[in-house]
Amino acid sequence: MRTIIHVDMDAFYASVEQRDNPQLRGVPLAVGGAGPRSVVAAASYEARRFGVFSAMPVSKARQLCPRLHIVAPRMSVYADVSKALFAIFREFTPQVEGLSLDEAFLDVTASLTLFGNGARIAGSIKARVVDLTGLTCSIGIGPNKLVAKIASDMNKPDGLVEIRPTEVHRYLDPLPMSVLPGLGPKQRRPLLAAGLRSVGDLRRAEPADLDRLVGARAALRLQRLARAEDARAIVTGQAEKSLSAEATFDTDLAERRDLYRELSKLADRVASRTRTKGLTATTLTLKLRTPDFTTVTRQRRLRKPTANTQAFNALARELLEDWLREHPKTKLRLLGVAAVGLRNDSEPDLFEAYEPAPPAQGVDAAGDLIRDRFGIASVGRARQLSGGKPPDR
Ligand SMILES: [Mg+2]
C-alpha cells in the first residue's frame, strides 16, 4: 500500500501578493491582467466570497465584486517561491511530481520509517512551508493520487485531510461526482438527468445503466474512478513535462482561416522552444475554449519524437480540424498547443539516420536564430500573416 501526499498552496498568487503588501491583506483581491479579455489567475479567499474564482473574466469579477483589487501577476516572484516549496518537498522524499508552480504529488511510502506516518510528514511539510515562505498550504493524504488530490481540497485553506484505505468510500461516496477528474458539465448532464449525483451513486450504479448513459468505455472509466482505483505512479525527473503556448483572443474567432493562422503561430512557438531546450516531443495536445468557457483538450501522438515545426503544425491542425468537424459552428476564445512526453534526444534515434532530413530543418534553424536576436514577433511563416491563403485540406 502506498502513501501519497498532495500539496496545494492556498490561493497561491493572491496569497503571495497579500504576504508582500500588507495593504492587500483582508481585502478581496484578484491577480490578473489588464487586457479586455484577461481572466483572473488567482482570487483571494475574500474575493471568493463574492463568487470570484480563477479563469473568470476580469470584467465579470468586477461586476460581482465592485471593490475588487486587481494586481498584475509577478511570475518571477511566484517562481522563486515555487523553488523554495519544491526544495521543502524534496527534504521528505525524492519522489516529487510537480503539477504546477504550487502543487505537487509526493510518494512518501519509503519515507515513513524515517519521518513517521503520513500525517506526521504532512504536518512537518506545512510547518516548513509557513516558516520558509510565510504561506499556507492544504494537504491531502491517500493511498493513491486520486484520493490524495480530492483530500487536499476537502478542508481548504490550511487543511490537512488523511483518507485511509479503509475509509475511502466513506469519504468519497457523499461528494458530488464533479470531484472526479475529467467529469465536466457536459459529461455530467446525462448522469444528473438519470438521478446520479454523488460519487457513491456512480459507484453503486448498475454497469448496464451507466453503459446506456455514457457508453461502455466512459462507464468503465467512471466506475473505476468512483471506486477510487488509481495505479498511476509519481512521475519525477524532468523539470519540464510539457511546453505549451496559448492565446486568448480579443474577440472570439469563428473563421477557420483565422483559427489555423493562430494555431500555426502557437505550434511554431512551442516547436521552437522545444528545440531550444534540446528536447523532442512524442505527443501534442490541443487545448481550446469555447465562448461559454468549456475547455477541451485533444491529444495525439506524433509519428515519431520530434521538435519539427511542420510536424507540430500538421498534427495540431489535424486535431483542430477533427474537433471543428464535430462542432462546425462553434466559435473559439482560446487556443493552446502543448508538446508533451518530452525527451532529451541528445542521442539520435537509430531509425532517424535512415530517413532523409526533414526539409523544414533549415527553415526552423534560421527562424530560431532570428527569433533569438530580434524577438518572436520578427519571424512568421507566410500562413500566419493576416489575409494569407486559407489552409487547404
Ligand atoms: Mg493552489
Boltz pocket constraint, residues with backbone or C-beta under 6 A from the ligand:
constraints:
  - pocket:
      binder: B
      contacts: [[A, 8], [A, 9], [A, 10], [A, 11], [A, 12], [A, 102], [A, 103]]
      max_distance: 6.0
